[in-house]
Amino acid sequence: MDKDILITIELIKKFVKSNGVFEDYYYTPYSENELPIDVRIPYKVTKISLHKEKEGKFKYEGVVYVKPLEVIQGVGGQFETGYSLDDIPEYLLDDFTENIVKDIDNFLSHVYLEVDFTY
């Protein structure tokens, strides 16, 4: 593998937590329950794949493979497990993805990363 790619992957690892917890909340549409539903998703980064981009505005493109360990939801501090990513709104998944790569965009602007959820 190219030395520049290996160095860039090491830099990415400094910004992307290998283990983390995403926390947020959402409201259920058309529900009488006005309390927010809290969401916690512990996750592990399993792999970072990177290659040089031949064309375009980025020097490198790649994928961060993330394994959600579980999806926990609750109201008022009462949490339950057994949920999947399909049980939370799409915009929350977008926020989860953005949370993982946000520092890359700020500090390594020549790198474009996508997030792929693995199970």
N, C-alpha and C positions, 0 to 999 in steps of 0.2 A: 504494500500500500504506500502511496505517496507520502513523503515526510510532512508536507504542508497539511495534508488531510489529517494525519495523526495528531499534529499540533493543534489543529482547529477542533478536533474531537475532544482533546484534553481541555481546551478553553471552554467548550460547551459544557463539559462535565462540571466545571466550576460554577456555572450559572444555573444549571438544571439540577435540582435536588434529586438524588437517586431514590430517596424515600421521602414521601411527603403526605400531607393531608390537605385536601381541598375542602373548604367550608364555605357555605353560602346558604341562601334560603330562597323560597318562592311562595307565591300565593296560589291557591287552587282556584282556577276560574269557575265562576257560576256556583260557588259554594257558599253556604251560610257561615262556614267557619272563617272568620276574619284573621285568625292567627297565622303567622307565617310557618311554613313547613321547613324546618332546618334540615340541611343535607351535609353529611360528612362522607368524604370518599378518600380513605387511605389508599395510597398507590405506590408502585415501585416502577422505576424506569428500568426496563430489561435490556434495552439495546439502543444505540445511536448509530444510524447508518448515514454516510455522507459521501458525496461524489462531486467532482468539479463540474460546473455548468459550462457548456460550450457557448451558449448564447444567452442573452438576457442581462438584467441588471445585477444579478447576484453572481458571486464567484463560486459559491458552493450551494448545493441543495441537499436536503436530507430528511430523514424521518426519525423522530423520537418515538420509540415503542414503549407504551405505558400499560402496565397491568393494574387495573383497579382491583384492590384486594377485597373490598366489599363496599356496598352502598348502604349507608345508614341514614334513616329519616326519622324525624320526630317532631313533636309539637310540645312546647313548654318544658323542654328538658327530658321528656320521655321518648327515648330512642328505640327503634326496632331495626333489626337487620333483615336480610333476605331480599332486598331490592336489587334491581339491576340498573344499568345506565338507561335502559328503555323506560324506566319509571320516572325519570326526571325530565323537565322541559328542555327542548333543544337549545334554547338560549343559554341555559345553565351549562350544558356541555360545551358550548362555544366559550363561555367564561372559563371553564376548567382548562380547555385547550390553551387559551390565551394566557392563563396563569402560569402554565408550564413553560412557555417560550417567551414570555414578555421581556425578560432581561436579555435574551439573545438579540431581539430586535433593537434594543437600546444600545448594546455594547458591541455587537458583532453584526453590523448592518450589511456586511457582504455575504451573510449566510441566511438562507431561507429554510426554515424547518416546518414540517407538518407533524402532527401528532396522530399516531395510529394506536387505538386501544386494542390490546391483545388480552386473551383470556386463557 
